[in-house]
Amino acid sequence: MRLIAIISPTLILLGSQTAAAQSPSPQASANLAVAQSGGGEWAPFASVEDGFSATFPGKPKVESTTYATEYRMTLPARVYSAEDALGQYSTTVVDYRGAQKLHDDSVAKCRAAKGANGTDGDACQNDFRVEVAGAMDYAAWNLMKQDGVKTTHYMWYFLELVAGRLIQLTNPDQSRTFAVIHQHDGRLYIHKATVKPRMPEPILFMQNLGFVNAQGKNVRYKTFYTEGYGAEWNFPTTPTPPRSERDIITSQY
């Protein structure tokens, strides 16, 4: 599903699979018109360095930061953010490309400290693959677990056939947060908007996330892209990944 937006604050063309949105109230429409006539003009933006494109109300502010992963690793990240009269918009990009070395180093230190010599069972296990496989769900959980936040929608999602998660939240002050989360080319993307109560959904921002290559060109896959898996998506899974088989009576492999 790819919804194509003409870069204008007032006109959006929606794909055939998009559900019809509920018409905003006169109050919301009036506020929308005010917001669109003032402040930063919506315009396309791309970061080749961080591999994505998006549409922001004006040039986004860029802040370097760090991101704490589920398995207590600290990764470099950047937050691209902007706001207008309707709400706040941000794309957080977390660089997971150094995560394997961090996990490998952690395991080596653990084994050296315990003197286990590889016979320690799970005490010094390497969680790198689990870390990567669960990165989107952990990011989603961090949004949903906030005090007073109600999750109104959560689903598997894709953009340009890149697998992801889609989340909608209602906050304690009745503002609403819309977010999509993706992994692509070694990075985690948390793309979210929070709009004030009774404001329209931030369609222009949410539907214009994309992924770009080193030349700044948008990429779209011909089969589902899931971080850490092969080039072809097949159901049932073929070829079968390496596995062992155990007798359920004797427990022999």
Phi, psi and chi 1 to 4 in degrees:
 res  aa     phi    psi   chi1   chi2   chi3   chi4
   1 MET       -  121.7  175.6  176.5   67.4      -
   2 ARG  -132.5  117.4  174.6   57.9  173.9  159.4
   3 LEU   -97.6  124.0  -53.4 -173.8      -      -
   4 ILE   -99.3  127.4  -56.3  171.6      -      -
   5 ALA  -111.1  130.8      -      -      -      -
   6 ILE   -75.8  130.8  -65.1  177.4      -      -
   7 ILE   -73.7   85.8  -55.3  -55.2      -      -
   8 SER  -152.0  143.5  160.8      -      -      -
   9 PRO   -71.0   -5.9   26.0  -33.8      -      -
  10 THR  -123.5  -10.8   56.3      -      -      -
  11 LEU  -128.1  124.1  179.4   59.3      -      -
  12 ILE  -133.8  129.8  -60.9  173.5      -      -
  13 LEU   -97.9  124.6  -60.6 -177.6      -      -
  14 LEU  -103.4  142.1  -60.3 -179.8      -      -
  15 GLY   -67.9  167.4      -      -      -      -
  16 SER   -68.4  -19.6   60.2      -      -      -
  17 GLN   -90.3   -0.2  -64.2 -178.4    8.7      -
  18 THR   -81.5  130.4  -55.0      -      -      -
  19 ALA   -69.5  146.5      -      -      -      -
  20 ALA   -65.6  129.0      -      -      -      -
  21 ALA   -82.3  149.1      -      -      -      -
  22 GLN   -70.3  136.9 -178.0  177.1   -2.1      -
  23 SER   -64.4  135.0  -61.2      -      -      -
  24 PRO   -69.8  158.2   24.7  -33.6      -      -
  25 SER   -68.8  161.7   66.5      -      -      -
  26 PRO   -55.3  -38.0  -26.8   35.2      -      -
  27 GLN   -61.3  -47.3  172.7   78.3   35.2      -
  28 ALA   -64.8  -39.3      -      -      -      -
  29 SER   -64.5  -38.9  -62.6      -      -      -
  30 ALA   -66.1  -43.5      -      -      -      -
  31 ASN   -64.6  -37.1  -71.0  -21.2      -      -
  32 LEU   -62.6  -43.7  177.3   60.5      -      -
  33 ALA   -63.4  -40.3      -      -      -      -
  34 VAL   -62.9  -45.5  170.8      -      -      -
  35 ALA   -63.6  -39.0      -      -      -      -
  36 GLN   -76.6  -22.8  -67.9  172.5  -20.3      -
  37 SER   -86.1  -14.2   63.0      -      -      -
  38 GLY  -127.7  169.4      -      -      -      -
  39 GLY    77.0 -163.6      -      -      -      -
  40 GLY   -68.9  140.4      -      -      -      -
  41 GLU   -82.0  134.8 -178.2  178.2   -8.0      -
  42 TRP   -63.4  131.8  -74.8   86.4      -      -
  43 ALA  -151.4  151.9      -      -      -      -
  44 PRO   -69.6  149.2   24.0  -32.5      -      -
  45 PHE  -141.2  144.0  170.7   86.0      -      -
  46 ALA  -140.1  142.0      -      -      -      -
  47 SER  -120.9  104.8  169.7      -      -      -
  48 VAL   -65.1  -36.9  172.2      -      -      -
  49 GLU   -59.8  -40.5 -176.0  176.6    9.1      -
  50 ASP  -103.8    5.8  -78.3  -33.9      -      -
  51 GLY    69.4   33.7      -      -      -      -
  52 PHE  -146.9  163.7   81.1  100.2      -      -
  53 SER  -131.5  155.2   63.2      -      -      -
  54 ALA  -161.8  175.4      -      -      -      -
  55 THR  -120.1  124.8  -58.5      -      -      -
  56 PHE  -123.4  157.2  -74.4   93.0      -      -
  57 PRO   -80.7   86.4   29.2  -33.7      -      -
  58 GLY    93.0  177.9      -      -      -      -
  59 LYS   -71.0  126.3 -175.8  177.4 -179.7 -180.0
  60 PRO   -71.7  148.3   26.2  -34.5      -      -
  61 LYS   -76.2  139.4  174.0 -175.9  175.5 -178.1
  62 VAL  -117.1  125.5 -175.7      -      -      -
  63 GLU  -127.9  126.9  178.4 -175.0    3.6      -
  64 SER   -82.1  138.2  -65.2      -      -      -
  65 THR  -152.3 -168.3 -175.3      -      -      -
  66 THR  -128.3  162.0   57.5      -      -      -
  67 TYR  -132.9  127.4  179.0   84.8      -      -
  68 ALA   -89.4  120.2      -      -      -      -
  69 THR   -83.3  173.5   72.2      -      -      -
  70 GLU   -61.5  -31.2 -176.2  173.5   10.4      -
  71 TYR  -104.4   32.5  -71.1   86.6      -      -
  72 ARG    64.2   30.9  -59.8  175.4  -63.6  -78.5
  73 MET   -97.8  150.1  -61.6  -62.2  171.4      -
  74 THR  -110.3  117.8  -59.3      -      -      -
  75 LEU  -115.2  151.0  -60.3  178.3      -      -
  76 PRO   -71.7  146.7   26.2  -34.0      -      -
  77 ALA  -150.3  161.3      -      -      -      -
  78 ARG  -133.6  143.6  -92.2 -172.1  -71.9  -92.7
  79 VAL  -116.7  123.0 -179.8      -      -      -
  80 TYR  -103.0  121.6  -62.7   77.3      -      -
  81 SER  -140.5  153.5   62.1      -      -      -
  82 ALA  -157.2  168.0      -      -      -      -
  83 GLU  -151.6  161.3   60.0 -179.2  -82.7      -
  84 ASP  -144.9 -167.4   63.6    9.5      -      -
  85 ALA   -66.7  -18.9      -      -      -      -
  86 LEU   -87.4  -33.2  -65.9 -178.5      -      -
  87 GLY   175.9 -162.3      -      -      -      -
  88 GLN  -121.7  144.5  -59.9  172.8  -33.6      -
  89 TYR  -135.1  138.9  -44.2   88.7      -      -
  90 SER  -154.2  151.0   67.5      -      -      -
  91 THR  -126.7  116.3  -55.4      -      -      -
  92 THR  -100.3  128.2  -60.9      -      -      -
  93 VAL  -116.5  118.1 -175.5      -      -      -
  94 VAL  -108.3  127.8 -174.6      -      -      -
  95 ASP   -90.6  105.4 -168.2  -15.6      -      -
  96 TYR   -90.4    2.2  -90.8   73.4      -      -
  97 ARG   -68.3  -18.7  -69.3  172.5  -65.8 -179.7
  98 GLY   -98.9    5.3      -      -      -      -
  99 ALA   -67.2  -37.4      -      -      -      -
 100 GLN   -62.3  -42.2 -177.3  167.9    5.5      -
 101 LYS   -63.3  -39.9 -175.5  178.2 -173.3  -55.5
 102 LEU   -61.6  -42.4  -67.5  177.3      -      -
 103 HIS   -69.0  -41.8  -81.0  -83.5      -      -
 104 ASP   -60.9  -43.5  -69.5  -13.9      -      -
 105 ASP   -65.2  -38.4  -69.6  -11.7      -      -
 106 SER   -64.5  -41.9  176.9      -      -      -
 107 VAL   -64.5  -42.7  168.7      -      -      -
 108 ALA   -61.7  -42.0      -      -      -      -
 109 LYS   -66.3  -39.4  -69.2  177.6 -178.2  178.3
 110 CYS   -62.3  -46.8  175.4      -      -      -
 111 ARG   -67.5  -36.1  -70.8  178.0  175.0  172.2
 112 ALA   -65.4  -40.1      -      -      -      -
 113 ALA   -69.7  -36.4      -      -      -      -
 114 LYS   -88.8  -14.5  -66.6  179.5  178.1  -65.2
 115 GLY    62.0   32.9      -      -      -      -
 116 ALA   -79.5  -26.0      -      -      -      -
 117 ASN    53.9   38.1  -65.1  -39.5      -      -
 118 GLY    80.6    6.7      -      -      -      -
 119 THR  -112.5   26.9   61.8      -      -      -
 120 ASP   -94.0    6.0   58.7  -27.5      -      -
 121 GLY    64.9 -127.6      -      -      -      -
 122 ASP   -94.7    0.6  -67.3  -23.4      -      -
 123 ALA   -58.9  -35.3      -      -      -      -
 124 CYS  -121.5   37.1  -63.3      -      -      -
 125 GLN   -68.7  153.4   72.7  177.4   14.7      -
 126 ASN   -91.9  115.8 -166.7  -38.9      -      -
 127 ASP   -96.9   16.0  -67.5  -46.1      -      -
 128 PHE   -58.1  -49.5  165.3   64.9      -      -
 129 ARG   -64.4  -39.4  -68.2 -173.5  179.3 -176.0
 130 VAL   -65.4  -38.8 -178.9      -      -      -
 131 GLU   -57.9  -49.0  179.2   92.6  -85.3      -
 132 VAL   -68.7  -44.1  171.3      -      -      -
 133 ALA   -62.8  -32.7      -      -      -      -
 134 GLY  -101.4    8.8      -      -      -      -
 135 ALA   -61.0  -42.3      -      -      -      -
 136 MET   -67.9  -40.2  -71.7 -170.7  -68.6      -
 137 ASP   -68.2  -36.1  -65.3  -58.1      -      -
 138 TYR   -66.7  -41.7 -178.6   66.1      -      -
 139 ALA   -63.2  -39.4      -      -      -      -
 140 ALA   -64.6  -42.6      -      -      -      -
 141 TRP   -61.7  -38.3  170.8 -119.6      -      -
 142 ASN   -62.9  -30.8  -78.9  -27.3      -      -
 143 LEU   -76.0  -41.9  -65.8  175.5      -      -
 144 MET   -76.8  -25.3  -65.2 -172.6  -69.7      -
 145 LYS   -83.5   -2.5   72.5  176.7 -176.9  178.8
 146 GLN   -63.6  144.6  -59.9  173.6   84.0      -
 147 ASP   -58.2  130.1  -70.4  -17.6      -      -
 148 GLY    78.7    0.7      -      -      -      -
 149 VAL   -87.8  133.3  168.8      -      -      -
 150 LYS  -108.4  125.2  178.8 -178.4  179.2 -179.3
 151 THR   -83.4  119.6  -59.0      -      -      -
 152 THR  -103.7  -15.5   57.7      -      -      -
 153 HIS  -159.9  138.5 -162.8   68.5      -      -
 154 TYR  -150.5  126.9  178.1   67.4      -      -
 155 MET  -156.1  158.0   62.5  178.9  -75.3      -
 156 TRP   -69.2  145.6 -173.5   91.4      -      -
 157 TYR  -150.5  157.4  173.8   82.1      -      -
 158 PHE  -141.5  153.3   68.2   85.7      -      -
 159 LEU  -137.8  124.0  172.7   72.9      -      -
 160 GLU    53.3   30.2  -52.5  -68.5   22.4      -
 161 LEU    67.2   17.1  -69.0 -176.9      -      -
 162 VAL   -91.9  120.1  176.3      -      -      -
 163 ALA   -63.3  147.7      -      -      -      -
 164 GLY  -162.5 -167.2      -      -      -      -
 165 ARG  -128.1  144.5  -52.9  -70.9 -173.2  -89.2
 166 LEU  -121.2  132.7 -177.6  148.6      -      -
 167 ILE  -134.9  140.0  -53.2  164.1      -      -
 168 GLN  -128.3  133.6  -64.5 -179.9    5.6      -
 169 LEU  -130.5  148.1  -50.7  168.1      -      -
 170 THR  -111.4  125.8  -61.1      -      -      -
 171 ASN   -89.6  165.2  -57.4  -53.2      -      -
 172 PRO   -56.4  -31.3  -28.3   36.3      -      -
 173 ASP   -87.2   10.3   63.8   -3.8      -      -
 174 GLN    72.5    6.6  -62.7  -53.9  -60.2      -
 175 SER   -70.2  162.2   64.2      -      -      -
 176 ARG  -123.1  141.3  -65.8 -176.4  -62.7  161.0
 177 THR  -114.7  131.1  -64.8      -      -      -
 178 PHE  -117.6  131.0  -60.0   79.5      -      -
 179 ALA  -144.3  145.0      -      -      -      -
 180 VAL  -126.4  145.3  -67.0      -      -      -
 181 ILE  -129.2  131.6  -58.4  169.5      -      -
 182 HIS  -137.6  158.5  -65.1  -84.7      -      -
 183 GLN  -120.7  133.5  -73.5  172.1  -82.9      -
 184 HIS  -155.8  129.2 -177.8 -106.1      -      -
 185 ASP    54.0   41.8 -159.4   20.4      -      -
 186 GLY    85.0    6.7      -      -      -      -
 187 ARG  -124.2  154.0  -57.1  177.1 -176.9   90.1
 188 LEU  -107.9  132.0  173.6   73.3      -      -
 189 TYR  -116.8  125.5  -63.4   88.8      -      -
 190 ILE  -117.7  103.5  -54.1  169.6      -      -
 191 HIS  -109.5  111.6 -172.5   72.6      -      -
 192 LYS  -144.4  154.1   69.0 -175.6 -179.7   77.0
 193 ALA  -135.7  140.1      -      -      -      -
 194 THR  -120.8  120.9  -62.8      -      -      -
 195 VAL  -111.7  153.4  -64.9      -      -      -
 196 LYS   -67.9  162.1  -63.4  176.5 -179.2  179.1
 197 PRO   -54.7  138.5  -26.4   35.3      -      -
 198 ARG    67.5   13.7  -63.4  179.4  -62.9  -80.5
 199 MET   -89.3  154.9  -71.1  -64.1   99.8      -
 200 PRO   -64.3  160.1  -17.8   29.6      -      -
 201 GLU   -63.9  143.0  -64.7 -175.9   10.8      -
 202 PRO   -81.7   64.0   31.4  -36.2      -      -
 203 ILE   -62.2  -42.6  -63.5  175.2      -      -
 204 LEU   -58.5  -39.4 -175.4   59.2      -      -
 205 PHE   -76.1  -47.1  178.6   72.8      -      -
 206 MET   -68.0  -32.9  -63.8  -53.0  -59.5      -
 207 GLN   -95.1   10.4  -63.3  -63.6  -15.4      -
 208 ASN  -119.0   20.5  -83.3  -78.3      -      -
 209 LEU   -74.6  141.8  176.9   64.5      -      -
 210 GLY  -150.9  172.8      -      -      -      -
 211 PHE  -119.0  137.0  -54.0  101.9      -      -
 212 VAL  -121.9  153.0  -58.7      -      -      -
 213 ASN   -91.2 -171.8   61.3   16.5      -      -
 214 ALA   -65.1  -18.9      -      -      -      -
 215 GLN   -94.6    3.5  -70.0   73.3   44.2      -
 216 GLY    80.9   12.8      -      -      -      -
 217 LYS   -92.7  139.0  -64.4 -178.5  178.2  179.9
 218 ASN   -67.1  141.9  -83.4  111.3      -      -
 219 VAL  -113.8  144.7  -62.3      -      -      -
 220 ARG  -136.9  132.8  176.6  179.0  173.7   80.6
 221 TYR   -88.0  159.5  -71.1   87.8      -      -
 222 LYS   -99.2   -7.5  -63.5 -179.9  179.1  180.0
 223 THR  -145.8  165.5 -174.0      -      -      -
 224 PHE   -59.8  132.4  -74.3  125.9      -      -
 225 TYR  -101.6  120.2  175.5  103.0      -      -
 226 THR  -127.6  122.5  -57.8      -      -      -
 227 GLU   -53.8  129.3 -165.3   82.9  -50.8      -
 228 GLY    92.3   -3.3      -      -      -      -
 229 TYR  -113.5  172.1  -68.7   87.3      -      -
 230 GLY   -73.9 -174.6      -      -      -      -
 231 ALA   -74.0  -26.7      -      -      -      -
 232 GLU  -113.0  136.6  -69.6  -64.7  -30.0      -
 233 TRP   -97.9  122.2 -171.9   91.0      -      -
 234 ASN  -132.5  144.0  -66.6  -63.9      -      -
 235 PHE  -136.8  125.3 -179.2   81.8      -      -
 236 PRO   -61.3  164.1  -20.8   33.3      -      -
 237 THR   -64.9  118.9  -58.3      -      -      -
 238 THR  -141.4  137.1   54.7      -      -      -
 239 PRO   -70.3  155.7   28.1  -36.1      -      -
 240 THR   -68.7  131.5  -57.6      -      -      -
 241 PRO   -62.4  160.2  -19.8   31.9      -      -
 242 PRO   -54.9  139.4  -24.5   34.1      -      -
 243 ARG  -156.6  165.9   66.7 -176.4 -176.7 -174.9
 244 SER  -115.5  162.1   59.3      -      -      -
 245 GLU  -130.7  130.4  -62.5  176.9  -10.4      -
 246 ARG  -120.2  134.8  178.6  172.0   59.4   88.7
 247 ASP   -67.6  127.5 -171.3  -77.9      -      -
 248 ILE   -72.9  -15.6   61.2  173.5      -      -
 249 ILE   -94.4  -49.4  -56.3  -60.1      -      -
 250 THR   -93.3  -14.3   65.0      -      -      -
 251 SER    63.0   17.5  -64.9      -      -      -
 252 GLN   -88.0  140.7  -63.1  -64.7  -46.3      -
 253 TYR   -88.0      -  -73.5   92.9      -      -
